[in-house]
Amino acid sequence: MENFKRLHMEDTFQFSCHPQIACFNDCCRDLNQFLTPYDILRLKGAQQLSSQRFLEQYTECHIGPRSGLPIVSLKMLQDENRRCPFVGPQGCTVYENRPGSCRTYPLGRMAAKNSNGGPCKESYFLIKEPHCLGFNESRRWTVAEWKRDQGLSIYNEMNDLIMEVLSLKNRSKRERLTPSEDDLFAMAFYDLDRFRDFTFEKRLWEECPLPENVLEAIGDDDIALLRFAMEWIKGALFGEETWS
């Protein structure tokens, strides 16, 4: 972190990425590209695939060494450059639904839980890598402008919900979940279509009472379902009472 420059919302930085830059697409290869639940929701929709099919075709899952929880990463192509499967000669082929980390770059985001129960406190820093020629371009942004332009608000909001689950996991002092709990976690966070079937088959709203408007929404609203999935995991795995 000492090599990164911390930025406030109205601080400016210089950056632009486009096909005429010599390094264009170079950053889209040989990646350890982790996908958040909301990333997967957007990408599987862009590919018009079920969540299960998307996960099988494009991702790998393993247990995070620090979190002790299932983590999904994007499967790179098996060519000499290990390219992202969604990059083409003209750039990202899923640009409107690209992952949050791709949107945020060249910024990084840190978030901390608000002790007053409000939105997470966030701060940004500039990741100025020497190989990236986008920093030589003349376009200037404030952090606030970049957030708006890249559509980061919903990505940040959904990622902050994950922090609440990670916080519960850490407070539980459990290094690892059981294999069956790993399966439940992975289904609720990543395999959303299967979790919807599971929700209605098991009538999960009876053990996790839902407001009427939420119950109506989870049938066909993926974002509402993902919010419910995270709340349900809190109770099912970590004993946190939800939707009170």
LINBELTA-V189477 format. One record per residue. N is the residue number from 1. SS is DSSP state (2 for helix, 1 for strand, 0 for the rest). D_LAST is the distance of its C-alpha to the last C-alpha in whole Angstrom. Layout:
# LINBELTA-V189477
n:N ss:SS d_last:D_LAST
n:N ss:SS d_last:D_LAST
This chain:
# LINBELTA-V189477
n:1 ss:0 d_last:39
n:2 ss:0 d_last:42
n:3 ss:0 d_last:44
n:4 ss:0 d_last:41
n:5 ss:1 d_last:41
n:6 ss:1 d_last:38
n:7 ss:1 d_last:37
n:8 ss:0 d_last:36
n:9 ss:0 d_last:34
n:10 ss:0 d_last:38
n:11 ss:0 d_last:40
n:12 ss:1 d_last:42
n:13 ss:1 d_last:43
n:14 ss:1 d_last:46
n:15 ss:0 d_last:45
n:16 ss:0 d_last:46
n:17 ss:0 d_last:46
n:18 ss:0 d_last:48
n:19 ss:0 d_last:50
n:20 ss:0 d_last:53
n:21 ss:0 d_last:52
n:22 ss:0 d_last:54
n:23 ss:0 d_last:51
n:24 ss:0 d_last:49
n:25 ss:0 d_last:47
n:26 ss:2 d_last:48
n:27 ss:2 d_last:44
n:28 ss:2 d_last:43
n:29 ss:1 d_last:45
n:30 ss:0 d_last:45
n:31 ss:0 d_last:41
n:32 ss:0 d_last:38
n:33 ss:0 d_last:36
n:34 ss:1 d_last:32
n:35 ss:1 d_last:30
n:36 ss:0 d_last:26
n:37 ss:2 d_last:24
n:38 ss:2 d_last:24
n:39 ss:2 d_last:28
n:40 ss:2 d_last:28
n:41 ss:2 d_last:26
n:42 ss:2 d_last:29
n:43 ss:2 d_last:32
n:44 ss:2 d_last:32
n:45 ss:2 d_last:31
n:46 ss:2 d_last:34
n:47 ss:0 d_last:36
n:48 ss:0 d_last:35
n:49 ss:0 d_last:34
n:50 ss:0 d_last:31
n:51 ss:2 d_last:29
n:52 ss:2 d_last:31
n:53 ss:2 d_last:35
n:54 ss:2 d_last:34
n:55 ss:2 d_last:33
n:56 ss:2 d_last:36
n:57 ss:2 d_last:38
n:58 ss:2 d_last:37
n:59 ss:1 d_last:35
n:60 ss:1 d_last:35
n:61 ss:1 d_last:33
n:62 ss:1 d_last:33
n:63 ss:1 d_last:31
n:64 ss:0 d_last:31
n:65 ss:0 d_last:33
n:66 ss:0 d_last:31
n:67 ss:0 d_last:27
n:68 ss:0 d_last:28
n:69 ss:0 d_last:26
n:70 ss:1 d_last:27
n:71 ss:1 d_last:29
n:72 ss:1 d_last:30
n:73 ss:1 d_last:34
n:74 ss:1 d_last:36
n:75 ss:0 d_last:39
n:76 ss:0 d_last:42
n:77 ss:0 d_last:45
n:78 ss:0 d_last:48
n:79 ss:0 d_last:51
n:80 ss:0 d_last:52
n:81 ss:0 d_last:50
n:82 ss:0 d_last:47
n:83 ss:1 d_last:46
n:84 ss:0 d_last:42
n:85 ss:0 d_last:42
n:86 ss:0 d_last:41
n:87 ss:1 d_last:44
n:88 ss:1 d_last:47
n:89 ss:0 d_last:50
n:90 ss:0 d_last:49
n:91 ss:1 d_last:45
n:92 ss:1 d_last:42
n:93 ss:0 d_last:42
n:94 ss:0 d_last:38
n:95 ss:2 d_last:38
n:96 ss:2 d_last:35
n:97 ss:2 d_last:33
n:98 ss:0 d_last:34
n:99 ss:0 d_last:32
n:100 ss:2 d_last:30
n:101 ss:2 d_last:33
n:102 ss:2 d_last:36
n:103 ss:2 d_last:34
n:104 ss:2 d_last:34
n:105 ss:0 d_last:37
n:106 ss:0 d_last:39
n:107 ss:1 d_last:36
n:108 ss:1 d_last:34
n:109 ss:1 d_last:31
n:110 ss:1 d_last:29
n:111 ss:1 d_last:25
n:112 ss:1 d_last:24
n:113 ss:0 d_last:20
n:114 ss:0 d_last:20
n:115 ss:0 d_last:19
n:116 ss:0 d_last:18
n:117 ss:0 d_last:15
n:118 ss:0 d_last:17
n:119 ss:0 d_last:19
n:120 ss:0 d_last:21
n:121 ss:1 d_last:24
n:122 ss:1 d_last:27
n:123 ss:1 d_last:31
n:124 ss:1 d_last:33
n:125 ss:1 d_last:36
n:126 ss:1 d_last:40
n:127 ss:0 d_last:41
n:128 ss:0 d_last:44
n:129 ss:0 d_last:46
n:130 ss:0 d_last:50
n:131 ss:0 d_last:50
n:132 ss:0 d_last:48
n:133 ss:2 d_last:50
n:134 ss:2 d_last:48
n:135 ss:2 d_last:48
n:136 ss:2 d_last:52
n:137 ss:0 d_last:51
n:138 ss:0 d_last:51
n:139 ss:0 d_last:47
n:140 ss:1 d_last:45
n:141 ss:1 d_last:42
n:142 ss:1 d_last:39
n:143 ss:2 d_last:36
n:144 ss:2 d_last:34
n:145 ss:2 d_last:37
n:146 ss:2 d_last:36
n:147 ss:2 d_last:32
n:148 ss:2 d_last:33
n:149 ss:2 d_last:36
n:150 ss:0 d_last:34
n:151 ss:0 d_last:31
n:152 ss:2 d_last:29
n:153 ss:2 d_last:26
n:154 ss:2 d_last:24
n:155 ss:2 d_last:25
n:156 ss:2 d_last:24
n:157 ss:2 d_last:21
n:158 ss:2 d_last:20
n:159 ss:2 d_last:22
n:160 ss:2 d_last:20
n:161 ss:2 d_last:17
n:162 ss:2 d_last:19
n:163 ss:2 d_last:20
n:164 ss:2 d_last:16
n:165 ss:2 d_last:17
n:166 ss:2 d_last:20
n:167 ss:2 d_last:19
n:168 ss:2 d_last:17
n:169 ss:2 d_last:20
n:170 ss:2 d_last:22
n:171 ss:2 d_last:21
n:172 ss:0 d_last:21
n:173 ss:0 d_last:25
n:174 ss:0 d_last:25
n:175 ss:0 d_last:28
n:176 ss:0 d_last:28
n:177 ss:0 d_last:25
n:178 ss:0 d_last:27
n:179 ss:2 d_last:29
n:180 ss:2 d_last:27
n:181 ss:2 d_last:24
n:182 ss:2 d_last:26
n:183 ss:2 d_last:26
n:184 ss:2 d_last:22
n:185 ss:2 d_last:22
n:186 ss:2 d_last:25
n:187 ss:2 d_last:24
n:188 ss:2 d_last:20
n:189 ss:2 d_last:21
n:190 ss:0 d_last:25
n:191 ss:0 d_last:26
n:192 ss:2 d_last:23
n:193 ss:2 d_last:25
n:194 ss:2 d_last:26
n:195 ss:2 d_last:22
n:196 ss:2 d_last:21
n:197 ss:2 d_last:24
n:198 ss:2 d_last:22
n:199 ss:2 d_last:19
n:200 ss:2 d_last:20
n:201 ss:2 d_last:23
n:202 ss:2 d_last:20
n:203 ss:0 d_last:18
n:204 ss:2 d_last:15
n:205 ss:2 d_last:12
n:206 ss:2 d_last:13
n:207 ss:0 d_last:12
n:208 ss:0 d_last:9
n:209 ss:0 d_last:8
n:210 ss:0 d_last:8
n:211 ss:0 d_last:9
n:212 ss:2 d_last:13
n:213 ss:2 d_last:14
n:214 ss:2 d_last:13
n:215 ss:2 d_last:14
n:216 ss:2 d_last:17
n:217 ss:2 d_last:18
n:218 ss:0 d_last:18
n:219 ss:0 d_last:21
n:220 ss:0 d_last:23
n:221 ss:0 d_last:21
n:222 ss:2 d_last:22
n:223 ss:2 d_last:20
n:224 ss:2 d_last:17
n:225 ss:2 d_last:17
n:226 ss:2 d_last:18
n:227 ss:2 d_last:15
n:228 ss:2 d_last:13
n:229 ss:2 d_last:15
n:230 ss:2 d_last:15
n:231 ss:2 d_last:11
n:232 ss:2 d_last:12
n:233 ss:2 d_last:15
n:234 ss:2 d_last:13
n:235 ss:2 d_last:12
n:236 ss:2 d_last:15
n:237 ss:2 d_last:17
n:238 ss:2 d_last:16
n:239 ss:0 d_last:13
n:240 ss:0 d_last:10
n:241 ss:0 d_last:7
n:242 ss:0 d_last:5
n:243 ss:0 d_last:4
n:244 ss:0 d_last:0
